[in-house]
Amino acid sequence: MIVWLKLLHIAAVCVWMAGLVSLPGLYVQRARIVQGDRLYMLQRTVRFAFLTVVSPAAFLAIASGAALIFASQAFQPWLSAKLAIVAVLSLLHTLTGLVIIRLFEEGQIYPVWRFVAVTAVTVALIIAVLALVLAKPDLEWSSLVPSVLTEPGGLRRLARDLSPWPIP
């Protein structure tokens, strides 16, 4: 079962990451298409890619990844770092959806500098995920984060100390 879960996870991650890299390339075409049928076709293509291909792939990638964590009991520091990067990719995915909402309004364009920046950041995050997954480095969190964040029950203690309201 874990093999099938890994296969699903890898396939979904590939589709999701490819979509995050390719969507800004579609956005930048908006500057050359001002109105008419070509604009409508570009809008349909972008919305179809995001809503029908990339978003379901993101959901499958995250859900199958979560299932893999519990199925294989992989609770290691490198995985925490990977999940932090995946959280940033999820935020990028959400921002991508927000771009689609505004991009096809009258007079809107997607500047080339933004295309270059978003694509570079996305590729860097993807490379970071691949490096963590393939290398599985032995990370020492004690030197990177406060010790309260690495101890069992540490977050509760921290919240209890910081909160003005009583926390059981």
N, C-alpha and C positions, 0 to 999 in steps of 0.2 A: 504494500500500500504506500509506503514512503517513497518508493521509486516513482509511482504514478503521480504522487503529490509534487515531487521535485520536478518531474517533467512538465506538469501543469504550471507550476510556479515559474520555471525558466521560460516557457513559451509566453506566458502572460507578461513577464518582466520585459522580454524582448520586444513585444508589441507595444507595451506602454512606453518604454524608453525611446523606441523608434518614433513613436508619435510625438513625444515631447521634443525631440530633436527636429522633426520635419514640419510641425505646425507653424513655427515662426517663418519658415520659408514660404508657406502659403500666405501668411499675413502680409508679408512685405510686397506681395503682388498687388495688394489693394491700391497702392499708389499709382499704378499704371492703368487700373481699370476704374473709371469714374462712374459710369452708369450703364444701364442697358442689360441685355441678356447675359453678357460675360460677367458682369458684377453679380447678378443673381446666381449664375452657375458657380462662381467662386464661393459665394456665401453658402450655397447648398453643400458644396464639397467640404468646406471647413467645418460646418456644423455636423455633417455626416461623420467625418473623420473623428471629431471630438466626442460626439454623443454616442455613436454606434460602435466605434472601434477602440479609441484610446481610453475612454472612461470605463467601459466594462473590463478592459484589460487591466487597468489600474486596480479596480475592485478585486478581480481574480488574483492579481499578483499579491496584493496585501492580504487577502483572506487566505490564500494558499500558503503564504509565508508564515502567517500566524499559526495556521494548522501545523506546518512543519516544525515550528519552534516547540510546540507542545508534543507532537508525535515523536520527535527525535530527542526531546529534552536537551536542546542546545541552548543552555543559559551561560554564555561566555561573554567576556568583556568586548571582544571584537563585534559580537552581534549587537550589543547595545550601541556601539558606534555606527554600525550599519543602519540600525533602526533610526538613529538620529538623522542620518543622511536621507533615508527614505521619507522621513517627516518633512524635510526641506523639499524633496521632490514632490511630495503631495501638496505642499503649499504652492510650489511652482505650477503644478497641475491646476489648482484652483485659480490662480492668477491668470493662467492661460484661458480658462473658461470665461473669466471676466473680460479679457481682451476681446473675445469673440462677440460679446454682447454689444460693445461700443464700436468695434471696428467698422461695422457696415452702416453706421449712421452717416448722414450727409456730411461730407468734408473731412472725414476721419482718414488717417493713414497710419501705417506702422513704419516708423523711421528705420533706416538701414542700421544705424548705430545700435538701436534696441535689438534688432534681429541678431547682430553680431554678439552683443553682450549676453542676451538670453541663451543663445546657442552655445556660447563658450562656457557659461555657468552650468548649463545642463550637461554638456559633455564632461566637464570637470567632475560634477557630482556622480555621473555614471561611472567614470574611471575610478573614483574613490570607492564606490560600492564594489566594483569588480576587484579592486586591489584588496579590500577587506575580506571579501568572500574567498578569493583564491589564496591569499597569503595566510589568512586566519592568524594574525599576529597576536602574540601574548601581551596584551595591553595591561598596564598597571594603572588603574584608576586612582589609586591613592595619591599619586603625584599630580593628577590632573584636576580632580574635584575634591571638595571638602569631604572629610571622612564620614560625616553624618549622612551623606548621600549614598554611601556604599554599605552601610550597616543595615541589617534587618530591623525594621521599625524606625529607621532614622528619619524618614519623611514625616511620620506621625509626631515624633519628638520635636522636629523642627517646626512643624505647623503649630504644635501646642505652645512652643516658646514664642512664636511670632504673632499668634492670633489673640485678639483681645477677648474673644469668646471662649468659653470652656469647650475643649475637645476631649471626648472620652478616651 
